[in-house]
Amino acid sequence: MPIVHIVLFEFKPTTTYEQVKGVCRNMLALKDKCMHPTTNKPYVKSYGGGRDTSPEGHQGGFSHGFVSEFESEEDRRYYLEEDPAHLKFVASLKDIIQNVRVLDFVPGEF
């Protein structure tokens, strides 16, 4: 069963526009950089995201959001805990991210 993974970023006030663009490019590039350990092929089913454009005003400081989809719990676990490309990306955020929110769900599961 697929798992949808949503990540929201709130950048520190000192983060530059160029840094934000770099984070976005690097986040979106994970779809092609994250390789399955046994097949050595990309395993993230879909990946997308960008800058918030909602007129509702409920962002709470979060300005960018990303959504990815994994085929299985095993793939999500590998991505979060072991994938070198993902772990390197996460480490690169330590000085520019003020807050992050993550929500995962199985579509249609209540």
C-alpha positions as CSV (number, residue, x, y, z in Angstrom):
1,M,0.0,0.0,0.0
2,P,1.4,3.4,-0.9
3,I,2.5,6.0,1.7
4,V,2.3,9.7,1.1
5,H,5.0,11.7,2.9
6,I,4.4,15.5,3.3
7,V,7.2,17.9,4.6
8,L,6.7,21.6,5.4
9,F,9.6,24.0,5.9
10,E,9.8,27.2,7.8
11,F,13.1,28.9,7.1
12,K,15.1,31.0,9.6
13,P,14.7,34.7,9.0
14,T,18.4,34.9,8.1
15,T,18.0,32.4,5.2
16,T,18.6,34.0,1.8
17,Y,16.5,33.6,-1.3
18,E,19.4,31.7,-2.9
19,Q,19.6,29.3,0.0
20,V,15.8,28.6,-0.2
21,K,16.1,28.0,-4.0
22,G,19.0,25.6,-3.3
23,V,16.9,23.7,-0.7
24,C,14.0,23.4,-3.1
25,R,16.2,22.2,-6.0
26,N,18.0,19.7,-3.7
27,M,14.7,18.4,-2.2
28,L,13.2,17.8,-5.7
29,A,16.4,16.2,-6.9
30,L,16.0,13.4,-4.3
31,K,13.5,11.6,-6.5
32,D,16.4,10.8,-8.9
33,K,19.2,10.6,-6.3
34,C,17.6,8.2,-3.9
35,M,18.4,4.7,-5.2
36,H,17.0,1.4,-3.9
37,P,19.8,-0.5,-2.1
38,T,19.1,-3.8,-4.0
39,T,17.9,-2.6,-7.4
40,N,20.0,0.6,-7.6
41,K,17.1,2.3,-9.3
42,P,15.0,5.3,-8.1
43,Y,12.3,4.1,-5.6
44,V,10.4,7.2,-4.7
45,K,7.2,6.9,-6.7
46,S,6.5,10.6,-7.0
47,Y,8.0,13.8,-5.7
48,G,6.8,17.4,-6.0
49,G,6.6,20.7,-4.1
50,G,7.5,24.3,-3.9
51,R,6.6,27.7,-2.4
52,D,3.2,28.2,-0.7
53,T,0.7,30.2,-2.7
54,S,-2.4,29.7,-0.5
55,P,-4.5,32.8,0.1
56,E,-6.1,31.3,3.2
57,G,-3.5,32.6,5.7
58,H,-3.1,29.4,7.7
59,Q,0.5,28.7,6.9
60,G,1.8,29.4,10.4
61,G,5.2,30.4,9.1
62,F,5.7,27.5,6.8
63,S,6.5,28.7,3.3
64,H,7.4,25.6,1.3
65,G,5.9,22.1,1.1
66,F,6.9,18.9,-0.5
67,V,5.0,15.6,-1.2
68,S,6.5,12.3,-2.0
69,E,5.1,8.9,-2.3
70,F,6.5,5.5,-1.4
71,E,5.3,2.1,-2.6
72,S,5.8,0.5,0.9
73,E,6.7,1.0,4.5
74,E,10.1,-0.7,3.8
75,D,10.9,2.0,1.2
76,R,9.8,4.8,3.5
77,R,11.9,3.4,6.3
78,Y,15.0,3.1,4.1
79,Y,14.5,6.7,2.9
80,L,14.2,8.1,6.4
81,E,16.8,6.0,8.2
82,E,19.4,4.9,5.7
83,D,19.3,6.5,2.2
84,P,22.6,8.4,1.9
85,A,21.2,11.0,-0.4
86,H,18.3,11.8,1.9
87,L,20.5,11.8,5.0
88,K,23.0,14.2,3.4
89,F,20.1,16.5,2.4
90,V,18.7,16.5,5.9
91,A,22.1,17.4,7.4
92,S,22.4,20.3,5.0
93,L,19.3,21.9,6.5
94,K,20.5,22.3,10.1
95,D,21.5,26.0,9.9
96,I,18.7,27.3,7.7
97,I,15.5,25.6,8.8
98,Q,13.6,27.1,11.8
99,N,10.8,24.5,11.9
100,V,9.7,21.5,10.0
101,R,6.4,19.5,10.0
102,V,6.1,16.0,8.6
103,L,2.8,14.1,8.0
104,D,2.6,10.7,6.5
105,F,-0.6,8.8,5.5
106,V,-1.9,5.8,3.6
107,P,-4.5,7.2,1.1
108,G,-8.0,6.3,2.2
109,E,-7.0,4.9,5.6
110,F,-8.8,6.6,8.5
